Amino acid sequence: MKKNTTKLRVRYGETDQMGVVYYGNYAQFLEQGRTEWLRELGFSYKWMEENNVQLPVTHLSIDFKYPARYDDLIYVTTTLRKIPTFKIEFDYEIHNEEGRLLVSAATTLCFINSVTNKLMKAPDYLIEKLSE
């Protein structure tokens, strides 16, 4: 399925006293990966929200293999698992510059209509773009 790789540099504030990335920051790396995945498709979270679509995370799992450290260049590969319905599922891998797998992860998000605050189907414009 559709995938994107986003390059990030680990900032000092993202590390703990041991100089490794604090585990809670990986969720933000995944979010950056999703945001760039969507942007590469031709949409942005901001644009979708302006069009009454919100995407709350309903599931997150992370398998930590090796730590990322301050100033490391990391690559977040975001892969769509399948064509979305009422939810959209992603798999992720984070590698360092040497290509070592640091983290594998998965998220599930659901589509919410921000006007009605109810679950909705994936927008047609997204499905059409993914079907090209």
Number of C-alpha atoms within 10 A of each C-alpha: 9 13 18 20 18 18 17 16 14 19 13 13 11 18 19 13 7 9 15 18 21 16 14 10 14 19 15 10 20 25 16 17 27 27 19 20 22 17 14 12 15 10 16 16 16 12 11 14 14 11 13 15 22 21 19 12 15 11 11 13 12 17 11 15 12 14 15 25 21 18 15 15 16 24 22 26 21 27 20 20 17 13 15 18 14 13 20 18 19 22 19 24 20 27 20 21 11 8 10 12 17 18 19 17 18 19 21 17 18 21 23 21 16 16 10 9 12 9 16 17 14 19 15 9 10 16 14 9 11 15 8 5
